[in-house]
Structures are given as C-alpha cells and as structure tokens.
Amino acid sequence: MNMLAAKAEMSVRTNLHEIKPSKSFVKFMAERYFSEISQLAKKQDEFSRRMAEMLLKE
C-alpha cells in the first residue's frame, strides 16, 4: 500500500511540474491578488482611523 501511495504522489508531483500557466493567467492572478491586498489595506486604514477617533473622544 505504501508503494502504491508513493507512486501516486510521484505522478502527481510530476504532473504539477508539467503545468505551465499562460502569461495571461499569471497576469490575471497577479492583478486579482494585488487588488485584494489594496482592498485589505483600505479597510485597515479605515479601521485605524476609526480607532484613533474613538480614542481621541475619550
């Protein structure tokens, strides 16, 4: 059973190395990643601003 599992894992790793994403896909994923990061940064800035306002009111 272990030998069979090892062979299956080996074939999966080999297949993963053969996958080469297109440049357009890589660009799409990069743009999506960076847009999500910028949205999170905006939310963090908004949260920080609100916390500062609350602390200043007290």
Backbone as a printed PyTorch tensor [residue, N CA C, xyz], in Angstrom:
tensor([[[  0.8320,  -1.2050,   0.0000],
         [  0.0000,   0.0000,   0.0000],
         [  0.8700,   1.2600,   0.0000]],

        [[  1.9510,   1.2380,   0.7830],
         [  2.8280,   2.4010,   0.8210],
         [  3.4970,   2.6490,  -0.5190]],

        [[  3.8340,   1.5590,  -1.2050],
         [  4.4650,   1.6920,  -2.5180],
         [  3.5020,   2.3320,  -3.5010]],

        [[  2.2400,   1.9230,  -3.4400],
         [  1.2190,   2.4810,  -4.3220],
         [  1.0120,   3.9680,  -4.0280]],

        [[  0.9720,   4.3200,  -2.7540],
         [  0.8130,   5.7250,  -2.3620],
         [  2.0070,   6.5490,  -2.8340]],

        [[  3.1990,   5.9940,  -2.7110],
         [  4.4060,   6.6980,  -3.1530],
         [  4.3700,   6.9280,  -4.6640]],

        [[  3.9290,   5.9150,  -5.4220],
         [  3.8350,   6.0700,  -6.8730],
         [  2.8100,   7.1280,  -7.2490]],

        [[  1.6800,   7.1400,  -6.5540],
         [  0.6340,   8.1340,  -6.8270],
         [  1.1430,   9.5390,  -6.5430]],

        [[  1.8490,   9.6990,  -5.4320],
         [  2.3950,  11.0100,  -5.0770],
         [  3.4300,  11.4600,  -6.1010]],

        [[  4.2400,  10.5250,  -6.5650],
         [  5.2650,  10.8290,  -7.5570],
         [  4.6200,  11.3060,  -8.8580]],

        [[  3.5450,  10.6320,  -9.2870],
         [  2.9040,  11.0200, -10.5430],
         [  2.2270,  12.3820, -10.4010]],

        [[  1.6700,  12.6680,  -9.2310],
         [  1.0520,  13.9730,  -9.0130],
         [  2.1150,  15.0650,  -9.0700]],

        [[  3.2390,  14.8440,  -8.4150],
         [  4.3200,  15.8360,  -8.4420],
         [  4.8330,  16.0500,  -9.8540]],

        [[  4.9810,  14.9740, -10.6110],
         [  5.4560,  15.0830, -11.9890],
         [  4.4760,  15.9000, -12.8190]],

        [[  3.1770,  15.6080, -12.6560],
         [  2.1670,  16.3360, -13.4120],
         [  2.1380,  17.8120, -13.0360]],

        [[  2.3560,  18.1210, -11.7660],
         [  2.3630,  19.5200, -11.3420],
         [  3.5160,  20.2790, -11.9760]],

        [[  4.6550,  19.6220, -12.1440],
         [  5.8010,  20.2790, -12.7620],
         [  5.5610,  20.5310, -14.2420]],

        [[  4.6920,  19.7260, -14.8490],
         [  4.4280,  19.8860, -16.2740],
         [  3.4330,  20.9980, -16.5630]],

        [[  2.6980,  21.4440, -15.5410],
         [  1.7180,  22.5090, -15.7470],
         [  2.4550,  23.8400, -15.8680]],

        [[  2.2360,  24.5120, -16.9840],
         [  2.8450,  25.8290, -17.1850],
         [  1.7170,  26.8030, -17.5000]],

        [[  1.3390,  27.6540, -16.5380],
         [  0.2320,  28.5800, -16.7740],
         [  0.5790,  29.6150, -17.8400]],

        [[ -0.4250,  30.0420, -18.5650],
         [ -0.2080,  31.0460, -19.6050],
         [  0.1050,  32.3930, -18.9620]],

        [[  0.7300,  33.2720, -19.7330],
         [  1.0760,  34.5950, -19.2030],
         [ -0.1700,  35.3750, -18.8290]],

        [[ -1.2330,  35.2210, -19.6190],
         [ -2.4670,  35.9630, -19.3080],
         [ -3.0610,  35.4890, -17.9880]],

        [[ -2.9720,  34.1910, -17.7050],
         [ -3.4820,  33.6710, -16.4340],
         [ -2.6590,  34.1970, -15.2640]],

        [[ -1.3460,  34.2010, -15.4350],
         [ -0.4660,  34.7040, -14.3740],
         [ -0.7570,  36.1830, -14.1220]],

        [[ -0.9350,  36.9420, -15.2040],
         [ -1.2370,  38.3710, -15.0680],
         [ -2.5710,  38.5700, -14.3600]],

        [[ -3.5700,  37.7770, -14.7440],
         [ -4.8910,  37.8640, -14.1170],
         [ -4.7960,  37.5890, -12.6200]],

        [[ -4.0780,  36.5310, -12.2350],
         [ -3.9560,  36.1810, -10.8250],
         [ -3.1890,  37.2590, -10.0540]],

        [[ -2.1630,  37.8270, -10.6700],
         [ -1.3950,  38.8860, -10.0100],
         [ -2.2700,  40.1190,  -9.7830]],

        [[ -3.0420,  40.4970, -10.8030],
         [ -3.9220,  41.6620, -10.6620],
         [ -4.9650,  41.4210,  -9.5750]],

        [[ -5.5090,  40.2220,  -9.5570],
         [ -6.5200,  39.8880,  -8.5530],
         [ -5.9120,  39.9300,  -7.1480]],

        [[ -4.7170,  39.3610,  -7.0080],
         [ -4.0230,  39.3440,  -5.7250],
         [ -3.7570,  40.7610,  -5.2300]],

        [[ -3.2240,  41.6080,  -6.1140],
         [ -2.8870,  42.9610,  -5.6960],
         [ -4.1330,  43.7940,  -5.4120]],

        [[ -5.2310,  43.5490,  -6.1440],
         [ -6.4590,  44.2940,  -5.8460],
         [ -7.0010,  43.8830,  -4.4790]],

        [[ -6.9140,  42.6060,  -4.1480],
         [ -7.3730,  42.1580,  -2.8280],
         [ -6.5070,  42.7520,  -1.7250]],

        [[ -5.2050,  42.8050,  -1.9600],
         [ -4.2920,  43.3850,  -0.9700],
         [ -4.6130,  44.8630,  -0.7620]],

        [[ -4.8570,  45.5960,  -1.8560],
         [ -5.1490,  47.0300,  -1.7120],
         [ -6.4820,  47.2470,  -0.9990]],

        [[ -7.4660,  46.3730,  -1.2610],
         [ -8.7510,  46.4940,  -0.5570],
         [ -8.5630,  46.2490,   0.9370]],

        [[ -7.7540,  45.2630,   1.2810],
         [ -7.4910,  44.9940,   2.6950],
         [ -6.7710,  46.1710,   3.3470]],

        [[ -5.8510,  46.7900,   2.6220],
         [ -5.1220,  47.9400,   3.1560],
         [ -6.0790,  49.1010,   3.4120]],

        [[ -7.0290,  49.3140,   2.4990],
         [ -8.0090,  50.3850,   2.6950],
         [ -8.8610,  50.1220,   3.9310]],

        [[ -9.2810,  48.8660,   4.1020],
         [-10.0780,  48.5190,   5.2770],
         [ -9.2760,  48.7390,   6.5580]],

        [[ -8.0020,  48.3760,   6.5180],
         [ -7.1460,  48.5500,   7.6840],
         [ -6.9790,  50.0250,   8.0070]],

        [[ -6.7940,  50.8640,   6.9690],
         [ -6.6620,  52.3070,   7.1800],
         [ -7.9380,  52.8750,   7.7940]],

        [[ -9.0950,  52.4450,   7.2830],
         [-10.3810,  52.9090,   7.8070],
         [-10.5320,  52.4980,   9.2700]],

        [[-10.1750,  51.2660,   9.5840],
         [-10.2610,  50.7710,  10.9590],
         [ -9.3440,  51.5860,  11.8740]],

        [[ -8.1130,  51.8330,  11.4240],
         [ -7.1500,  52.5930,  12.2310],
         [ -7.6540,  54.0120,  12.4770]],

        [[ -8.2420,  54.6220,  11.4480],
         [ -8.7660,  55.9820,  11.5840],
         [ -9.9060,  56.0140,  12.6090]],

        [[-10.8000,  55.0380,  12.5270],
         [-11.9290,  54.9910,  13.4760],
         [-11.4520,  54.7740,  14.9050]],

        [[-10.4660,  53.9100,  15.0720],
         [ -9.9440,  53.6560,  16.4090],
         [ -9.3060,  54.9250,  16.9770]],

        [[ -8.5710,  55.6380,  16.1360],
         [ -7.9380,  56.8860,  16.5860],
         [ -9.0040,  57.8980,  16.9890]],

        [[-10.0770,  58.0050,  16.2010],
         [-11.1590,  58.9300,  16.5370],
         [-11.7960,  58.5610,  17.8720]],

        [[-12.0210,  57.2630,  18.0820],
         [-12.6390,  56.8260,  19.3370],
         [-11.7350,  57.1350,  20.5240]],

        [[-10.4320,  56.9280,  20.3550],
         [ -9.5130,  57.1920,  21.4560],
         [ -9.4210,  58.6840,  21.7620]],

        [[ -9.5030,  59.5070,  20.7070],
         [ -9.4210,  60.9480,  20.9140],
         [-10.6680,  61.4920,  21.5970]],

        [[-11.8210,  60.8440,  21.3840],
         [-13.0710,  61.2990,  22.0100],
         [-13.0520,  61.0790,  23.5130]],

        [[-12.3600,  60.0400,  23.9480],
         [-12.3750,  59.7000,  25.3810],
         [-11.5440,  60.6300,  26.2300]]])
